[in-house]
Amino acid sequence: MAVAGEIGAATVRCVRPATTPAECRPKVSADRAGLVVRVVGHLSPKLRQVVRPPAYRRFDCRGSAKPTALRLRLSRADWRQRLNTWARLPIHAPQRPCSSTAGLGQAAAVATAPIAPGWSAWLRWIGLGCAVWLQAWGPAAEQVSVERLAAQARPSVVTISQAGRFNDPEGVGAGFVVDADGLVATALHVIGEGRPFTVTLADGRQPEVVGIHAWDRGMDLAVARIRASGLVALPLGDSDTLAQGAPLVALGNPLGLSHSVVQGVLSAQRDLGRLHMLQVALPLEPGNSGGPVLDSHGQVQGILTSKSVLTPNLGFAIPVNALKRLLAQPNPVPLDHWLRLTALDPAQWRPVFGARWRPRGGGLEVDGLGTGSSGRALCLWQQAVPGPSFEVAVRVRLDDEAGAAGLVFCADGAHRHYGFYPSGGYLRLTRFEGPTRDWWTLLQEVYSPHYLPGEWNHLKVRRHKARIQCYVNGQLVIDTTDTRLPQGQVGVAKFRDTRAWFRDFQVGSRLPDPGPPAQVRAAIQRRLRHADTRTDAALLTALQPYAQAGWPVLNQHAVQLETQAAKLRRVAQRLHEQTVQAHLAQAFQQPESQVDLLEVALLISKLDHPDLDVASYLRQIDRMTQELTNRMPAQAGFASRLSVLTNYLFVECGFHGSHIPSDQAACLYLDQVLDDREGGSLTLTMLWVELGRRLGLINLAAVWLGSRFVVKLVQPDGTVQLLDATDSGRALGEAEAGALAGLAPGQRLNIGALQPATKRELIIRLLRSLLTLASRSGASPDTLRYLDTLLVLAPDSALDRLARASARLQLGDSAGAKADFQWLLEHQPPGLDLQYVRRLYDSLF
């Protein structure tokens, strides 16, 4: 039973069990001195330790049958002091009614809002955060703190990852162990009907999923069996006895964050149609589904299943009693029957070396690493191959051209076979004679303009007694007399972490050429001449006689034009990059004193913005220099010139440190710094130092202080100062400079020993900042552009060359990666794992 009363502007909620007699009712009041609680009943030993004088006015506990009156007066100071201790007291209902022979009363207070000054704020704080609970006679079952409860339950909570219809990661949910021999309960929608899923234990293990022990579509419940033993099962409670308002704790993986804990209460038990559900007030997010809902004793009371779309703190859970009924009457399903959406027909296909193979659109789809070397995985056709001479063909599409997938033939069912497949934009024919790369022989690797990256490509192999011929999209690309391997099975293969699709797999003595006949194709090509000047209607009329064959020919022609256009754009971009890089290399061939630092910084901006007019910004810098020169007093000394420069830059022109993170590109492009008058420590320091150099202030230099660039100023008398260009040129104190340099308190920074950065080092730092920003999304043409430029300025940088080789591999440039690996192996730079480089180099053959 709960009663609530208004006290001024505040609401104080007093909760007592329904079994508590009226004379045990707590009474709460408040005045300016604090909070007053009057409890009629015996005081427990735990409460005696918390509520000590002067917290109460009168206390009498002599073991008499008559209840004792207890009056608590807590001042605001006492309240603040005892808040944390009170909040740790367990709050729960009594297990039996009041008794005259033994007494136990407890009061606990929990605050949920910060303390604010003022009487009205104090009352509001009481109203929002105060709850007083009276427990009557008789000891209750032991309760556990949330921290301890979470620690005890965590080993039993698992993470469940489900694959969708197309085997892409569809979601992450939770589950929990209900039997030490490998039973895991969750919500059915977490594992999905007929979907593959993985179960990750709290210690990181991923045991094999053996099958489904029990499931109920109507209740959204499932119990999976995994191949594991000795697990820690969570105890199951009785959801029928769970009282409204009871505190609850939920564990799960909200938004993919594993093993998270949230607290709330039971709002109600509701009948939603034919389902009886627990309505819980919990902050739920995707990933909580399937996780356990625990009471304050650590017993499972429900399984989270859904979240309200109206409010973020309202959700529903399946009562644990429904799970207990399901466990009592299981309906087991073997895993191969459960995964009906992904099962291959064993009469047609047999996977070898793992990976995930499944039927898709009349063909095959594969992803995941195979267990063979370099992630090799095969899927072999189970029908007979006709005669000693035969043809095998398939259409294949790769999700990433840096991967590899294609045909296999003359396979012995294990490690020996031929493979014809695209990889990195090239077409390879390889003979595999063993489990590792040492047993593999690359027979030929060729480039063909007929291969269409990112599109469906038709691969065909013609196996004669004395030769092998390989075709792509009807064009012969490889012809070899290597026939060392005898006839065997045919099929398809994938390598590395490639995702690939196969369709139109065929085997026969003689297969038809793909697409329409050559004369039809030629006729369509003739009608496509001057297509850019003809209307759609005119083209349709001209192609109408070839309607059936027109679509594949037109689509292939369009893909070829798009590929050609993309190639021309890449070449144009690369030509621009090489031009800028040549200008940079030429600039640094001069002595350090003759290098125009600001012009070189503008060239870095032009590297990313081909339309940038560097000359116009150089004229702007010349005008700034001339204006500063005109403002210099006659016979101005060092201090006067520095004062004029500093005032001009940071006061009149308004240059200032960026209000956005300093690693944003806008802070690194000097043209944008000049336009917006906002930059990072590097660009503002370069601008200040270079303008000072033009004014004869040669005692200004840029130095790196561990977290940012600053200006090192050497006065004519030898005094050294550090100035912050991002803070209007403010001088840094010794302690502040030491903190920026990462020194421990008490350590002194030797400012005079800080070495000025050279102009080449400043530009390299600028490029590295841009590279770091671009690398956050993985390898891209941007990262490759910055690495190319870095190697122009620092050709002996082994780490940059290794990073470029990796980026080239990810972008499908195997030849470029080979050249970088070869350079590293030839020069053998110190500090590099050359065996690792050798393995990467060998993997490209």
C-alpha positions in Angstrom: 0.0 0.0 0.0 1.3 3.4 -0.9 0.2 6.8 0.4 1.4 10.2 -0.7 1.0 13.6 0.9 1.7 17.2 -0.2 4.2 19.0 2.0 4.4 22.6 0.7 5.6 22.5 -2.8 6.9 19.0 -2.5 5.5 15.5 -2.7 6.8 12.9 -0.3 5.9 9.3 -1.2 5.6 6.9 1.7 5.4 3.2 1.0 4.4 0.5 3.4 3.4 -3.2 2.8 -0.3 -4.0 2.6 0.1 -6.4 5.5 1.4 -3.6 7.9 -1.2 -2.6 10.5 -2.4 0.9 10.6 -0.5 1.7 13.8 2.8 0.9 12.0 2.2 3.6 9.4 5.1 6.0 8.9 4.4 9.7 9.1 6.5 12.2 7.2 6.7 16.0 7.6 9.2 18.7 6.7 10.2 22.1 8.0 13.0 24.5 7.3 15.3 22.5 9.5 15.0 19.4 7.4 13.0 16.2 7.1 11.1 14.6 9.9 10.1 10.9 9.8 8.0 9.4 12.6 8.0 5.6 12.5 6.0 3.4 14.9 7.7 0.0 15.3 10.9 -1.6 16.4 14.2 -0.4 14.9 16.5 -2.9 13.2 20.1 -3.2 14.2 21.1 -2.1 10.6 19.0 1.1 10.9 20.5 1.7 14.4 24.0 1.9 12.8 22.8 4.4 10.2 20.5 6.6 12.3 22.6 7.8 15.2 22.2 10.8 17.5 21.5 13.6 16.8 19.5 12.2 13.9 16.6 11.0 16.1 14.8 12.6 19.1 13.5 9.5 20.9 14.3 5.9 20.6 13.1 3.0 22.7 13.6 -0.7 21.9 13.3 -2.8 25.0 11.8 -5.8 23.4 8.3 -5.1 24.6 5.3 -6.2 22.7 4.1 -2.6 22.3 5.4 -0.8 19.3 8.0 1.9 19.9 7.6 5.4 18.5 10.7 6.7 16.7 11.0 10.3 15.5 13.8 11.1 13.1 14.8 14.7 12.4 17.5 15.1 9.8 18.9 18.5 9.1 19.9 19.3 5.6 23.5 18.8 6.5 22.7 15.4 8.1 20.7 14.5 5.1 23.5 15.2 2.7 26.0 13.4 5.0 23.9 10.2 5.3 22.4 10.1 1.8 24.8 7.6 0.3 24.6 5.2 3.3 20.8 5.4 3.3 20.6 4.8 -0.4 22.4 1.4 0.0 19.8 0.0 2.3 17.7 -2.7 0.7 14.1 -1.9 -0.1 11.7 -4.8 -0.2 8.3 -6.0 1.1 8.1 -8.2 4.2 7.7 -11.9 3.9 5.1 -12.2 6.7 2.8 -9.9 8.7 3.6 -8.0 11.8 4.3 -10.1 14.9 4.2 -9.2 18.6 7.1 -11.5 19.4 9.8 -10.1 17.2 10.2 -6.8 15.4 12.1 -5.4 12.5 11.6 -2.0 11.0 13.6 -0.4 8.4 13.6 3.0 6.7 15.5 3.9 3.6 15.8 7.1 1.6 17.0 7.5 -1.9 17.5 10.9 -3.7 17.4 11.0 -7.5 18.0 14.8 -8.0 20.9 17.1 -7.2 20.7 19.3 -4.2 19.8 22.9 -5.1 20.0 26.0 -2.8 16.9 27.5 -1.4 13.9 26.2 0.5 11.7 25.7 -2.5 14.4 23.8 -4.4 15.0 21.7 -1.2 11.3 20.8 -1.1 11.4 19.9 -4.7 14.4 17.7 -4.1 12.7 15.9 -1.3 9.6 15.4 -3.4 11.5 13.9 -6.3 14.1 11.9 -4.4 12.7 10.7 -1.1 11.0 7.4 -0.5 10.4 5.9 2.9 9.7 2.2 3.3 8.6 0.5 6.5 9.2 -3.2 6.9 7.3 -4.8 9.6 8.1 -7.8 11.8 10.0 -10.8 10.5 13.2 -11.2 8.5 13.0 -11.2 4.7 14.9 -13.1 2.0 18.4 -11.7 1.5 18.7 -8.9 -1.0 21.7 -8.0 -3.1 23.0 -4.6 -4.1 22.8 -3.7 -7.8 26.6 -3.8 -8.1 26.8 -7.2 -6.5 23.8 -8.5 -8.4 25.3 -7.4 -11.8 28.6 -9.0 -10.9 26.9 -12.3 -10.0 24.7 -12.4 -13.1 27.3 -11.3 -15.7 28.9 -14.7 -16.2 25.5 -16.1 -17.1 24.6 -13.4 -19.7 25.5 -14.0 -23.3 25.7 -11.9 -26.4 23.7 -13.2 -29.5 24.5 -12.0 -33.0 22.0 -12.8 -35.7 22.6 -12.9 -39.5 19.9 -11.6 -41.7 18.3 -13.0 -44.9 21.4 -12.0 -46.8 23.7 -13.0 -44.0 24.6 -9.5 -43.2 24.9 -8.7 -39.5 21.2 -7.9 -38.7 21.4 -7.3 -35.0 22.8 -8.0 -31.6 20.8 -9.1 -28.6 21.2 -10.9 -25.3 20.3 -14.1 -23.6 21.2 -16.0 -20.4 22.1 -19.4 -19.3 19.3 -21.5 -17.8 21.1 -24.8 -17.6 24.8 -25.5 -16.9 25.0 -28.0 -19.7 24.4 -25.5 -22.4 20.9 -24.1 -22.6 20.5 -20.4 -23.3 17.2 -18.6 -23.2 16.4 -15.5 -25.3 13.7 -13.9 -27.3 12.8 -15.6 -30.6 13.2 -12.5 -32.6 16.8 -12.1 -31.4 17.9 -15.4 -33.1 15.4 -15.1 -35.9 13.5 -18.1 -37.4 15.8 -20.1 -39.7 18.7 -17.6 -39.3 22.3 -18.4 -38.4 23.4 -16.9 -35.2 26.3 -17.0 -32.8 26.4 -17.1 -29.0 29.3 -15.3 -27.2 29.8 -16.1 -23.6 30.9 -13.6 -21.0 34.5 -14.8 -21.2 34.6 -14.3 -25.0 34.2 -17.9 -26.1 31.8 -18.7 -29.0 30.7 -22.3 -28.5 29.0 -24.1 -31.4 25.3 -23.8 -31.6 23.9 -27.4 -31.7 20.2 -26.7 -32.1 17.1 -25.2 -30.7 15.9 -26.9 -27.5 12.5 -25.2 -27.3 10.7 -22.3 -29.0 7.4 -20.6 -29.1 6.5 -18.1 -31.8 3.5 -16.7 -30.0 5.4 -16.0 -26.8 8.5 -14.8 -28.7 10.6 -17.3 -26.7 13.5 -19.5 -27.7 16.0 -21.7 -25.9 19.2 -22.6 -27.8 21.5 -25.5 -27.0 25.2 -24.8 -27.3 28.1 -27.2 -27.1 29.4 -26.1 -23.6 29.2 -27.4 -20.1 30.0 -26.1 -16.6 28.2 -22.8 -17.2 26.6 -20.7 -14.5 22.8 -20.7 -14.8 20.6 -17.9 -13.4 17.9 -18.9 -10.9 14.3 -18.6 -12.2 11.8 -16.7 -10.0 8.0 -16.7 -9.8 6.6 -13.9 -11.9 3.1 -14.4 -10.7 4.1 -13.1 -7.2 6.0 -10.1 -8.5 4.4 -7.0 -6.9 3.7 -3.8 -8.7 6.5 -1.2 -8.1 9.1 -3.9 -7.3 12.6 -2.9 -8.2 14.1 -4.6 -11.3 17.5 -4.8 -13.0 18.0 -5.7 -16.6 21.2 -6.9 -18.3 21.9 -6.8 -22.0 23.8 -5.3 -24.9 22.1 -1.9 -25.7 23.2 -0.5 -29.0 25.8 -3.3 -29.1 27.5 -2.3 -25.8 28.0 -5.6 -24.1 27.1 -6.4 -20.5 25.2 -3.2 -19.7 23.0 -2.8 -16.6 19.9 -0.7 -16.2 17.6 -0.2 -13.2 13.8 0.3 -13.0 10.6 -1.0 -11.6 7.7 -3.2 -12.5 5.0 -0.8 -13.8 2.2 -3.4 -14.2 1.3 -6.8 -15.3 -0.8 -6.6 -18.4 -2.8 -8.8 -20.8 -2.0 -7.7 -24.3 -4.3 -9.7 -26.5 -3.6 -13.4 -25.7 -0.3 -12.5 -24.1 0.4 -11.8 -20.5 3.3 -9.4 -20.2 5.3 -7.5 -17.6 5.3 -3.8 -18.2 8.7 -2.5 -17.0 9.9 1.1 -16.5 13.4 0.6 -17.9 15.6 2.7 -20.3 15.7 0.1 -23.1 17.6 0.3 -26.4 18.2 -2.1 -29.3 20.3 -4.9 -28.0 18.5 -5.3 -24.7 16.1 -7.8 -26.2 16.4 -11.3 -24.9 18.3 -10.2 -21.7 17.1 -11.2 -18.2 15.1 -9.0 -15.9 16.2 -9.7 -12.4 14.5 -8.9 -9.0 16.5 -7.6 -6.0 17.3 -11.2 -5.0 19.0 -12.0 -8.4 16.2 -14.2 -9.7 15.0 -14.0 -13.3 11.5 -12.6 -13.4 11.2 -11.9 -17.2 12.9 -11.8 -20.6 13.0 -8.4 -22.3 11.2 -8.5 -25.7 10.1 -5.0 -26.8 10.3 -1.3 -26.2 7.5 1.3 -26.4 7.7 3.7 -29.3 6.0 6.4 -27.2 8.5 6.8 -24.4 12.1 5.7 -24.0 11.7 4.3 -20.5 8.8 1.9 -21.1 9.1 -1.7 -22.3 7.7 -5.2 -22.0 9.1 -8.5 -20.8 7.9 -12.1 -21.1 7.1 -13.5 -17.6 9.6 -16.1 -16.6 6.8 -18.5 -15.8 6.2 -18.8 -19.5 9.8 -19.8 -20.0 9.5 -22.4 -17.2 6.5 -23.9 -19.0 8.4 -24.0 -22.2 11.4 -25.7 -20.6 9.0 -28.3 -19.1 7.7 -29.2 -22.6 10.5 -28.7 -25.1 10.2 -29.0 -28.8 13.8 -29.5 -30.0 14.8 -28.8 -33.6 18.2 -29.8 -35.1 20.3 -26.9 -36.3 20.4 -28.0 -39.9 16.6 -28.1 -40.0 16.5 -24.7 -38.3 18.7 -23.1 -40.8 16.4 -24.0 -43.7 17.0 -20.6 -45.3 20.7 -21.2 -45.7 20.9 -25.0 -46.4 22.6 -26.1 -49.5 21.3 -29.1 -51.4 23.8 -31.9 -50.5 22.9 -33.6 -53.8 24.4 -30.6 -55.7 26.9 -28.9 -53.5 29.5 -29.8 -50.9 31.4 -27.0 -49.0 35.0 -27.6 -48.3 37.2 -25.5 -45.9 34.4 -23.7 -44.2 33.1 -20.2 -44.9 29.3 -19.6 -45.1 27.8 -20.9 -48.3 24.0 -20.5 -49.0 21.6 -20.5 -51.9 20.6 -17.1 -53.2 18.6 -16.2 -56.2 19.0 -19.5 -58.0 22.8 -19.4 -57.3 25.2 -19.2 -54.4 26.4 -16.6 -52.0 29.4 -16.9 -49.8 31.2 -14.8 -47.1 33.4 -15.3 -44.1 36.9 -16.6 -43.9 37.6 -20.1 -45.1 39.7 -22.4 -43.0 42.2 -23.0 -45.8 45.4 -20.9 -46.2 44.6 -17.3 -47.2 41.0 -17.9 -46.3 40.5 -20.4 -49.1 37.1 -22.1 -49.2 35.6 -24.4 -51.9 32.1 -25.4 -52.9 32.3 -28.5 -55.1 29.6 -29.6 -57.6 28.4 -33.1 -56.8 27.4 -34.2 -60.3 29.6 -36.0 -62.7 32.0 -34.2 -65.1 31.6 -35.3 -68.7 34.7 -36.9 -70.4 38.3 -35.9 -70.3 37.5 -32.6 -72.2 34.8 -30.4 -70.7 33.8 -26.8 -70.1 32.7 -25.2 -66.8 31.3 -21.7 -66.5 29.7 -19.4 -63.9 28.8 -15.7 -63.5 30.5 -14.1 -60.5 30.3 -10.8 -58.7 32.6 -9.6 -55.9 31.7 -7.1 -53.2 35.3 -5.9 -53.2 37.7 -6.2 -56.1 40.6 -6.6 -53.6 39.2 -10.1 -52.9 39.2 -13.1 -55.0 36.5 -15.7 -56.1 35.9 -17.8 -59.2 36.0 -21.3 -60.7 37.8 -24.4 -59.6 38.3 -27.6 -61.6 40.3 -30.8 -61.6 39.7 -30.9 -57.8 40.5 -33.9 -55.7 38.0 -32.8 -53.0 40.7 -31.3 -50.8 43.8 -29.2 -51.5 44.6 -30.1 -55.1 42.8 -28.2 -57.9 43.1 -25.4 -60.5 41.6 -22.0 -59.9 40.5 -19.3 -62.4 39.4 -16.2 -60.6 39.6 -12.3 -60.6 41.7 -10.6 -57.9 42.6 -7.0 -57.6 41.4 -6.2 -61.1 43.5 -9.0 -62.7 42.6 -12.5 -63.8 44.6 -15.4 -62.4 45.1 -19.0 -63.2 46.7 -20.9 -60.3 47.6 -24.5 -59.6 47.0 -25.6 -56.0 48.8 -28.7 -54.9 48.8 -28.4 -51.1 47.5 -26.7 -48.0 49.8 -23.7 -47.9 51.1 -21.1 -50.3 54.4 -23.0 -50.8 52.3 -25.5 -52.8 50.6 -23.0 -55.0 51.8 -22.0 -58.4 50.6 -18.8 -60.2 50.5 -19.9 -63.8 49.3 -16.6 -65.3 48.0 -13.3 -64.2 46.6 -10.9 -66.9 44.7 -7.7 -67.2 41.7 -7.7 -69.5 39.5 -4.7 -70.5 36.7 -7.1 -70.9 36.5 -7.7 -67.1 34.0 -5.4 -65.5 34.9 -4.6 -61.9 32.0 -4.6 -59.5 29.7 -6.2 -62.1 28.6 -9.7 -63.0 31.3 -11.3 -65.1 31.0 -14.6 -67.0 34.0 -16.9 -66.4 34.5 -20.0 -68.4 37.2 -22.7 -68.5 37.7 -25.1 -71.5 39.8 -28.1 -70.4 41.3 -30.1 -73.2 43.6 -33.1 -72.9 46.7 -31.0 -73.5 45.7 -27.4 -72.7 43.5 -25.1 -70.6 41.8 -22.0 -72.0 40.2 -19.4 -69.8 37.6 -16.8 -70.9 36.0 -13.7 -69.4 32.7 -12.4 -70.9 33.3 -14.5 -74.0 36.9 -13.3 -74.6 39.9 -15.6 -74.3 42.4 -14.2 -71.8 44.6 -17.2 -70.7 45.8 -20.2 -72.8 48.3 -22.6 -71.2 49.5 -26.2 -71.7 49.8 -26.9 -68.0 47.8 -30.1 -67.4 49.7 -31.6 -64.4 46.5 -32.2 -62.4 44.2 -35.0 -63.5 40.5 -34.7 -64.1 38.4 -34.3 -61.0 35.5 -32.3 -59.6 34.5 -28.8 -60.5 33.0 -26.0 -58.5 33.6 -22.5 -57.2 36.0 -21.0 -54.7 36.6 -17.8 -52.7 39.7 -16.5 -50.9 40.5 -14.0 -48.1 37.5 -12.3 -46.5 35.7 -12.0 -49.8 31.9 -11.8 -50.2 30.9 -13.1 -53.6 27.8 -14.2 -55.5 27.6 -17.0 -58.2 24.9 -17.8 -60.6 24.3 -19.7 -63.9 26.8 -22.4 -63.0 27.1 -24.9 -65.9 29.2 -28.0 -66.8 29.2 -29.7 -70.1 31.1 -31.0 -73.1 30.4 -27.7 -75.0 28.7 -24.7 -73.5 27.1 -21.9 -75.5 28.9 -18.5 -75.5 27.4 -16.0 -73.1 25.1 -13.3 -74.5 23.8 -12.8 -78.0 25.6 -14.0 -81.1 28.4 -11.9 -82.5 26.4 -10.6 -85.5 23.6 -9.5 -83.2 26.0 -7.7 -80.9 27.6 -6.0 -83.9 24.3 -4.8 -85.2 23.4 -3.3 -81.8 26.7 -1.6 -81.6 26.2 0.0 -85.0 22.9 1.4 -83.9 24.5 2.9 -80.8 26.8 5.1 -82.9 26.1 8.8 -82.2 23.8 7.7 -79.3 24.5 11.0 -77.5 22.8 13.0 -80.3 19.7 10.8 -80.7 16.6 10.9 -78.6 15.5 8.0 -76.4 12.6 7.3 -78.7 14.8 7.1 -81.8 17.2 4.7 -80.0 14.2 2.6 -78.9 12.9 2.4 -82.4 16.3 1.4 -83.8 16.9 -1.3 -81.2 13.3 -2.7 -81.3 14.3 -5.6 -83.6 16.8 -6.8 -81.0 14.7 -6.4 -77.9 15.5 -9.8 -76.5 19.2 -9.4 -76.8 19.3 -5.6 -76.4 19.3 -5.4 -72.6 22.5 -7.3 -71.8 24.4 -5.6 -74.7 23.2 -2.1 -73.7 23.9 -2.7 -70.0 27.4 -4.0 -70.7 28.0 -1.0 -73.0 26.8 1.3 -70.3 29.1 -0.3 -67.7 32.0 -0.1 -70.1 31.4 3.6 -70.6 31.0 4.2 -66.8 34.2 2.2 -66.2 36.0 4.3 -68.9 34.7 7.6 -67.4 35.8 6.5 -63.9 39.2 5.6 -65.2 39.6 9.0 -66.9 38.6 10.7 -63.7 41.2 8.7 -61.8 43.8 9.5 -64.3 42.9 13.2 -64.3 43.1 13.3 -60.5 46.4 11.4 -60.4 47.8 13.8 -63.0 46.8 16.8 -60.8 48.3 15.1 -57.7 51.6 14.5 -59.5 51.8 18.1 -60.7 51.3 19.4 -57.2 53.8 16.8 -55.8 56.4 17.9 -58.4 56.0 21.6 -57.3 56.4 20.5 -53.6 59.6 18.5 -54.4 61.0 21.5 -56.4 60.2 23.9 -53.5 62.2 21.8 -51.0 65.2 21.5 -53.3 66.1 25.0 -52.3 67.9 26.0 -49.1 65.6 26.2 -46.0 65.8 30.0 -45.9 64.5 30.3 -49.4 61.5 28.0 -49.0 58.2 30.0 -49.0 56.4 28.1 -46.2 53.0 29.7 -46.8 53.1 28.9 -50.6 54.0 25.3 -49.8 51.1 25.1 -47.3 48.8 26.5 -50.0 50.0 23.7 -52.3 48.8 21.2 -49.7 45.4 22.8 -49.9 45.5 22.6 -53.7 46.3 18.9 -53.5 42.7 18.4 -52.2 41.1 21.3 -54.2 42.3 21.4 -57.8 40.4 24.6 -58.5 42.3 26.6 -55.8 44.0 29.7 -57.1 47.3 29.7 -55.1 48.5 32.9 -56.7 45.5 35.0 -55.4 46.2 33.9 -51.8 49.9 34.7 -52.2 48.9 38.2 -53.4 46.7 38.5 -50.2 49.7 37.5 -48.1 51.8 40.1 -49.9 49.2 42.8 -49.2 49.2 41.8 -45.5 53.0 42.1 -45.4 53.0 45.5 -47.1 50.3 46.8 -44.7 52.4 45.7 -41.8 55.5 47.3 -43.2 53.7 50.6 -43.7 52.6 50.5 -40.0 56.1 50.0 -38.6 57.4 53.1 -36.9 60.7 54.4 -38.1 63.7 52.8 -36.3 61.2 50.3 -34.7 62.9 47.9 -32.4 62.2 44.2 -31.9 59.5 44.7 -29.3 57.7 47.3 -31.4 57.6 45.2 -34.5 56.4 42.1 -32.6 53.7 44.2 -30.9 52.5 45.6 -34.3 52.4 42.1 -35.8 50.6 40.5 -32.9 48.0 43.3 -32.7 47.4 43.2 -36.5 46.9 39.4 -36.6 44.8 38.8 -33.5 43.0 42.1 -32.9 42.5 43.9 -36.2 42.2 40.8 -38.4 40.6 38.6 -35.8 42.6 35.4 -36.3 41.8 33.0 -33.5 41.9 29.4 -32.5 39.2 27.1 -33.9 36.0 26.5 -32.0 35.7 23.1 -33.6 38.1 20.2 -33.0 41.6 21.1 -34.2 41.9 18.1 -36.4 39.1 19.2 -38.7 40.3 19.8 -42.3 39.1 23.4 -42.3 41.8 24.2 -39.6 44.5 22.6 -41.8 43.9 24.3 -45.1 45.7 27.6 -45.1 43.3 29.1 -47.7 40.3 28.5 -45.4 42.3 29.9 -42.4 42.9 33.1 -44.4 39.2 33.2 -45.4 37.6 32.4 -42.1 40.3 33.9 -39.8 40.1 30.7 -37.8 42.6 27.9 -37.6 44.5 25.3 -35.6 47.8 25.6 -33.7 49.8 24.5 -36.7 48.4 26.8 -39.4 48.2 29.9 -37.1 51.7 29.3 -35.9 53.0 29.0 -39.5 51.2 32.2 -40.5 52.6 34.2 -37.5 56.1 32.9 -37.8 56.3 33.4 -41.6 54.8 37.0 -41.5 57.3 37.7 -38.7 60.2 36.4 -40.9 59.1 38.8 -43.7 59.2 41.7 -41.2 62.7 40.7 -40.0 61.6 39.0 -36.9 63.9 36.0 -37.3 63.7 35.1 -33.6 60.3 33.5 -34.0 60.1 29.8 -34.5 57.5 27.0 -34.4 58.0 24.3 -31.8 56.0 21.2 -30.9 54.9 21.1 -27.3 53.5 17.6 -27.1 49.9 18.5 -27.8 50.1 21.6 -30.0 52.4 23.9 -31.9 53.5 27.1 -30.2 55.8 30.0 -31.1 59.2 30.1 -29.5 60.4 33.7 -29.0 64.0 34.5 -28.2 64.3 38.1 -27.0 67.4 40.2 -27.9 68.6 39.7 -24.3 68.4 35.9 -24.6 65.1 35.5 -22.7 62.9 32.7 -24.1 59.1 32.8 -24.2 56.5 30.5 -25.6 53.5 32.1 -27.2 50.1 30.5 -28.1 48.9 31.5 -31.6 45.4 30.0 -30.9 45.0 32.4 -27.9 45.8 35.8 -29.4 49.5 35.3 -28.9 49.3 34.9 -25.1 52.5 34.1 -23.3 52.4 30.6 -21.7 53.5 30.3 -18.1 56.1 27.7 -17.1 53.6 25.4 -15.4 51.1 25.6 -18.3 53.8 24.9 -20.8 55.0 21.9 -18.8 51.5 20.6 -18.6 51.0 20.9 -22.4 54.3 19.1 -22.8 53.0 16.2 -20.7 55.4 16.7 -17.8 54.4 15.6 -14.3 53.7 18.2 -11.6 56.9 19.5 -10.2 59.0 18.8 -13.4 60.4 21.8 -15.2 60.4 22.3 -18.9 63.7 23.4 -20.4 62.2 25.9 -22.9 65.6 26.9 -24.3 66.2 23.2 -25.4 63.1 23.0 -27.5 64.2 22.6 -31.1 62.4 24.7 -33.8 60.7 22.6 -36.5 62.0 22.9 -40.0 59.7 24.0 -42.8 59.8 20.5 -44.3 58.8 19.0 -40.8 55.9 21.5 -40.6 54.5 20.5 -43.9 55.0 16.8 -43.1 53.1 17.3 -39.9 50.3 19.1 -41.9 50.1 16.1 -44.2 50.0 13.6 -41.3 47.2 15.5 -39.7 45.2 15.3 -42.9 46.1 11.6 -43.2 44.9 10.9 -39.7 41.6 12.6 -40.4 41.1 10.7 -43.7 42.1 7.3 -42.2 39.2 7.3 -39.8 37.0 5.8 -42.5 39.6 3.3 -43.7 41.7 3.3 -46.8 40.5 5.6 -49.5 41.9 7.7 -52.4 42.4 10.5 -49.9 44.7 8.4 -47.7 46.6 7.2 -50.7 47.1 10.8 -51.9 48.5 11.9 -48.6 50.8 8.9 -48.4 52.1 9.5 -51.9 52.9 13.1 -51.0 54.6 12.2 -47.8 56.9 9.8 -49.6 57.7 12.6 -52.1 58.9 14.7 -49.1 60.3 11.8 -47.1 61.2 9.0 -49.5 63.1 6.9 -46.9 60.1 6.7 -44.4 59.6 2.9 -44.1 56.4 3.2 -42.0 54.8 5.5 -44.6 55.8 3.1 -47.4 54.3 0.1 -45.5 51.1 2.1 -44.8 50.9 2.9 -48.6 51.4 -0.7 -49.5 48.5 -1.6 -47.2 46.3 1.1 -48.6 47.1 0.0 -52.1 46.1 -3.5 -51.3 42.8 -2.4 -49.8 42.1 -0.3 -52.9 42.9 -3.2 -55.3 46.3 -2.0 -56.5 48.2 -5.2 -56.1 51.0 -4.1 -58.5 51.6 -0.9 -56.5 51.6 -2.8 -53.2 54.1 -5.3 -54.6 56.4 -2.4 -55.6 56.3 -1.0 -52.0 56.9 -4.4 -50.4 59.8 -5.0 -52.8 61.4 -1.6 -51.8 61.1 -2.5 -48.1 62.7 -5.9 -48.7 65.5 -4.4 -50.7 66.3 -1.6 -48.3 65.7 -3.5 -45.1 65.0 -0.5 -42.9 65.7 -1.1 -39.2 62.8 -1.5 -36.8 60.5 -3.2 -39.3 59.4 -6.9 -39.2 60.8 -8.0 -42.5 59.4 -11.5 -42.1 55.9 -10.0 -41.9 56.6 -7.9 -45.0 57.9 -11.0 -46.8 54.6 -12.9 -46.0 52.6 -10.0 -47.3 54.7 -9.8 -50.5 54.4 -13.6 -51.1 50.6 -13.5 -50.6 50.3 -11.4 -53.8 51.5 -14.3 -55.9 
